[in-house]
Structures are given as structure tokens and as C-alpha cells.
């Protein structure tokens, strides 16, 4: 099995992608991020039910870390979050996707919610301000030329837990179409693979994979 790894270093690509995501709007979000990187809306939080499970970035969710989930901002985006109800302010890094509820703009970790004194209420009106991006979240693109078929696909994860696969699929569907799950039995174990971008042309799959890697997703180009 041949496999090559590529790292994206184009500053122009990074800037254009970051601005495009900031200006994009998802149908479920009432107010998008403004051109100057500010967004007002309702924050919620998620805790022990997801503690220890994989995030969209591939990291394990830690409810005690200062992290957050956002629908569209590149993974690794750093945010200053200010409560519009009590003036409290925290800094978090986006390492996950969500919240999957219409009308909410961010899901904070338990520690983030505690910092804004919103654990008890569950939600709060907040202002988000983009302060930068942690470049360690930009991923490699792996290419595997072997496979059973002639179509190229982009795989973003393979999970034993179907729920983890469904969560990643839901996260991707806020922005992309054609996301699907493929079930596979390998050495007596069942895996749920999250894939998208079926194409007869390798370069089309590669272009999509580079975009997703820049956003912070772990991607592999495979044959299907």
C-alpha cells in the first residue's frame, strides 16, 4: 500500500480559507461571524456525556479544558468569549463542531461555562471575537492508492462506536453535502467510516482533502 503525506504551507491559501469561513453562513445560524471576526448569540455547554469522546479535530474531549465547539470556524481558532449578561470573559480554542441546536452559536466546555458563570442556567448571551488560530490543528493529507474500486473518496474517520461516526457526519453536514457512512468489517471488528467526495478524478478528491485538512480535519484519500 503506497502512502504519501503532504503538509500545506501556502500563506495565501490559509488567509483565503480563513476569510471564506468567517464570511460563510450556515442555515441553522441566525447571525454569522462578521468580517471583523465578531459574532453575537447564545452559548450553551457540554460536559460529562461527551467527556473522553473524540472531537471533530481528533482530540479527546476534556470537559475541564478551555475549549469549545463551533459550526464553521476552522478548528484551532482561538476566541475571546464575553458574557453579555455579566461581563465575564474567557479565552477558548475551537476543537470541535456544534452546537447542533438552531439558534446557538457556540458550545463551551464545562470549564468554559464555569468561567462565564453559566453552568446553572445552561445558556447565556455572548459575544465571540476571533483572536487568532493555533496552527497545530492544520492536518496532513494522506493518500492511499490501494482499494477495491476505481472511485476516489476522502475519509475523515473510522470508528468502532457508531455514535462517534454519526456525530462527525452531522458536524460535516453543516457545511458540506454528500457526507456518508460506510460500514466495514475488519479482522472481526466493525468500523463505521465517515466519507465524502466520491470522484473518478484523483485531483478532485485531493482538492477537497486539502480544504478539509486546512480546516483541521484528519483526512485520507482512498479508493472505493
N, C-alpha and C positions, 0 to 999 in steps of 0.2 A: 504494500500500500504506500503510494507516494504521497508525501505531505509537505507543503511549503508554508512558511509563515511570513507575513508581511506586516510592517508597522507603518502607520500613516503619519507623516511628518509635515504635510503641507499646511503652512500657516493660513494660506488663502482659503483652503478647504475648511479648516477649523472655524475661521471667522464667519464665512458664508453660512455654514451649517448652523452655528450658534445663533446668528441673527434670524435665520429662517425659522428656527424652532421658537424663538422668542415672539416672532410675529404671527406664528400659526395659532389657529383657534380650533379647539375640539368642540363638537356639537354639545357635549354634556357640560361644558364650562361656560357659565354665563358671562364672565369677564376674562379675556385673555391677558397674557403678560404684555404690558405696553412696550413700545420701542426702547424706553429707557430702563427696562428690566424691573418694572413695578407691577404688582397685582394685588388687588384687594378682594377679600372674600371670606368664606367660612372655613375654619380649620377644624379638623377632628383629630383623633389619635387612635393608635392601635397598639396593643400590648401583648399580654401573655399568650393569647390564642395563636399568635404568629411567631413568638419568641423561639429562636432556633431553626426557623424555616428559611429556605433560600429566598433572597430578594431578586428583583429583576437584574441587578448588577452582578449577581452570582455570589455576593457576600451573604453570610448568615445574619438574619435579622437579630439585633440585640436591642431589646426594649430599653436598656439602660444607657445606650449611646445617643449622641445628639445627631440623629438622622431623621430623614423624612421621605415621604413618597409624594411624587408629583406626576401628573398625567403626561406632560410633554417636554419639560425641561431636560436637557442632556443629563444623564447620570453623572454624578460628580459635581454638579452645580452647587455652589455654596450660596446660602441665603441668610439674610438678616430678617427675622420674623418678629414683627411688633404687634402686640395685642392692642386693638383699637378700643378695648374695654377697660384695661387697667394700665396701659402704657409699658408693660413689661416687655423685654426684648431678649431674644436668644439668637444664636448662630447655629445653623444646621447644614448638613450636606445631604443632597438628594441621592439616595442609593436604591430607590425602589419606585414602583409605579402605583398610582392610586391618587386619591380615594375613588373607589368605584361607586360613588353616590353622586347623583346630579346636584349641582349647586355648591359643592365643596371643592376647594382649590388645593388643599394640602392635607396629608395625614402625617401627624407628628409622632415620633416615638413617645413612649411613656415619659422618658426624661425631658423631652422637649415640651410636652404638655404640662409637666410639673413646673418647668421653668416659667411658663406663662400663666400658671395657676388656673388651669382649665381642666384638670383631671376630673373633678367632681361634676362640672357642667357638661363635659363631653365635647362641646364645641365652643368656638369663640370667633368673633370677627377679627381678622388680622390683615396686616399689610406685609407682603413679601417684597423683598428687594434683592435682586441678584448682585452678589459681591464678587463673584469670580467662578473659577472651576478648578477642581483638583484633577490634574491631567493623568493621574494614575488610573482613572476609570476608563480611559480610552483603551480599547482592546485590539488584539491581533486578529487577523483573518487567517483561518486555517483552510487549506484546500486539500481534499482527499479525492483523488481521481478514480478510485475504485468504487464499485457499486453495482447493483443488479440491473439497472436500467440505463436509458440514454438521456434522461432529463436531469438537469442540474437544479438543486434546491439549496436553500440556505437553512441550516439547522441552528436553533438558538438554545437548545437544551434537551436533555434526555433524563427523565425522572422515573423512579420506581413508584413514587407517590403520585397518583393521577391528579390529586388536588393541586399539587405544586405546578404540574404542567398546565392545568386549566387556568391557574392564576396568571402564569406568564402569558398564555394565549389571550386572556382578557386584557392584560396590560398592553399588549401589542395592538390589539384591535381598536384602541382609542385613536390610533394614528394610521394604521395600515390595514389593507384589505387582503384577503387570500391567506390568512393565517389558519393553519390546521394542525391537528394532532395525528400522528401515525403510531399505531401500536406495533411493537416488535418483541418477539421472544428471543432472548439471547442467553445461551448456556443455562436454560431453565429459569431465567428471570424475565419478567415482563417489564418493558420500558415504554414510556409514553414520550414520544419525540415531538417537539414543537418546531414546526417548519413553515416556510413561506417561499414565494418567488419561484415556482416551477418554471423552467425555461429550457429550451433546446440549445440556447446560446450560453456558453460559459461566461462570457463577458457581462451579460445582463445580470447573472447571478452575482458576479464579482462586484459590480457597481452597487447593487443592493447591499451586499455584505459589508462593503466599505462604509456605507452610510450608517448601517446598524452598529458597526464596530466603533465608529466615531461617536455615536450616541452613548456608547458604554455597554453594549450587549456582547456577550461571548458568541461568536459565530463560526460555523464550519460550512464550507461549500462541499456538497456531496452529490453523488448520483443516485437517482431513484428510478 
